[in-house]
Amino acid sequence: MYIAAEGVFDPGAQLLAPGVRFVRAFGLTQPGGEVSAYSANAAQAAQVLLAAIAHSDGTRASVTRALLKVSVTDGILGSFGFDRNGDMTTNLIPVVQNGRLAEVLQVHPLDAGQ
């Protein structure tokens, strides 16, 4: 059985160098060095939000507009931007076989169902 899931399944195995560096550094701050699979996503989301705030006039509407214009190169989750619907232009999709990570696909969300 193969199962495709949204998001990072195994941060140490799926992420590229910037993401692996984040996981290692963040792990040093966590009890037992354990890093949640969602930590990388949350950290990248915080960086995206801070970038949007920095490029806004401070109003909620301006931050929202700026969010759609953020482009990340070699970030924690790789390189991506956002489409007009607010979806990431590329996303990591883990494929699990028999309970183990089999491969990681980098796809556009609209292509995931094809």
C-alpha positions as CSV (number, residue, x, y, z in Angstrom):
1,M,0.0,0.0,0.0
2,Y,1.2,3.5,-0.9
3,I,-0.1,6.5,1.0
4,A,0.6,10.1,0.0
5,A,0.4,12.7,2.8
6,E,0.5,16.5,2.9
7,G,3.5,18.1,4.6
8,V,6.8,16.9,5.9
9,F,6.7,13.3,7.2
10,D,10.4,13.0,8.3
11,P,12.2,16.3,8.5
12,G,15.6,14.7,8.6
13,A,15.1,12.6,5.4
14,Q,12.9,14.9,3.3
15,L,14.3,18.4,3.6
16,L,17.2,19.9,1.6
17,A,20.3,21.3,3.2
18,P,18.6,24.5,4.7
19,G,15.8,22.5,6.2
20,V,18.2,19.9,7.6
21,R,20.3,22.7,9.2
22,F,17.1,24.1,10.8
23,V,16.0,20.7,12.1
24,R,19.5,20.1,13.6
25,A,19.7,23.5,15.2
26,F,16.1,23.4,16.5
27,G,16.6,19.9,17.8
28,L,19.3,21.2,20.1
29,T,16.7,23.4,21.9
30,Q,14.1,20.5,22.3
31,P,13.9,18.0,25.1
32,G,15.6,14.8,23.9
33,G,16.4,16.5,20.6
34,E,13.0,15.5,19.3
35,V,11.7,17.7,16.5
36,S,8.0,17.4,15.4
37,A,7.3,16.8,11.8
38,Y,5.4,20.1,11.8
39,S,8.2,22.2,13.2
40,A,9.8,22.9,9.8
41,N,6.4,23.9,8.4
42,A,5.7,26.2,11.3
43,A,9.2,27.8,11.2
44,Q,8.9,28.4,7.4
45,A,5.4,29.9,7.9
46,A,6.7,32.3,10.5
47,Q,9.5,33.4,8.1
48,V,7.0,33.9,5.3
49,L,4.7,35.9,7.6
50,L,7.6,38.1,8.9
51,A,8.7,38.8,5.3
52,A,5.2,39.8,4.3
53,I,4.9,42.1,7.3
54,A,8.2,43.7,6.4
55,H,7.0,44.4,2.9
56,S,3.6,45.7,4.0
57,D,2.3,49.1,5.3
58,G,1.3,47.3,8.5
59,T,-2.4,46.9,7.8
60,R,-4.0,43.5,7.7
61,A,-5.0,43.9,4.0
62,S,-1.5,44.9,3.1
63,V,0.1,42.0,4.9
64,T,-2.4,39.6,3.1
65,R,-1.4,41.1,-0.3
66,A,2.3,40.9,0.6
67,L,1.9,37.2,1.6
68,L,0.9,36.2,-2.0
69,K,4.0,38.0,-3.3
70,V,6.5,36.3,-1.0
71,S,9.0,34.1,-2.9
72,V,11.3,31.8,-0.9
73,T,14.6,30.5,-2.3
74,D,16.4,27.7,-0.6
75,G,14.2,28.0,2.5
76,I,13.4,25.4,5.2
77,L,10.9,23.8,2.8
78,G,12.8,24.5,-0.4
79,S,12.1,27.1,-3.0
80,F,8.5,28.2,-3.6
81,G,6.0,31.0,-3.9
82,F,2.3,31.3,-3.7
83,D,-0.4,31.1,-6.5
84,R,-3.4,33.4,-6.6
85,N,-5.3,31.0,-4.3
86,G,-2.6,31.2,-1.7
87,D,-1.4,27.6,-2.4
88,M,2.4,27.0,-2.4
89,T,3.7,26.8,-6.0
90,T,5.6,23.6,-5.0
91,N,5.1,21.3,-2.1
92,L,6.8,18.3,-0.6
93,I,4.5,15.2,-0.7
94,P,5.8,12.2,1.3
95,V,4.9,8.8,-0.1
96,V,4.7,6.1,2.6
97,Q,4.9,2.3,1.8
98,N,4.4,-0.3,4.5
99,G,4.7,2.4,7.2
100,R,8.1,3.7,5.9
101,L,9.0,6.7,3.9
102,A,9.4,5.5,0.3
103,E,10.0,8.7,-1.6
104,V,9.3,12.4,-1.5
105,L,7.7,14.1,-4.5
106,Q,7.9,17.8,-5.0
107,V,4.7,18.8,-6.9
108,H,2.4,21.7,-7.5
109,P,-0.7,21.2,-5.3
110,L,-3.0,21.2,-8.4
111,D,-0.9,18.3,-9.9
112,A,-1.2,16.1,-6.8
113,G,-4.4,14.6,-7.8
114,Q,-3.3,13.6,-11.3
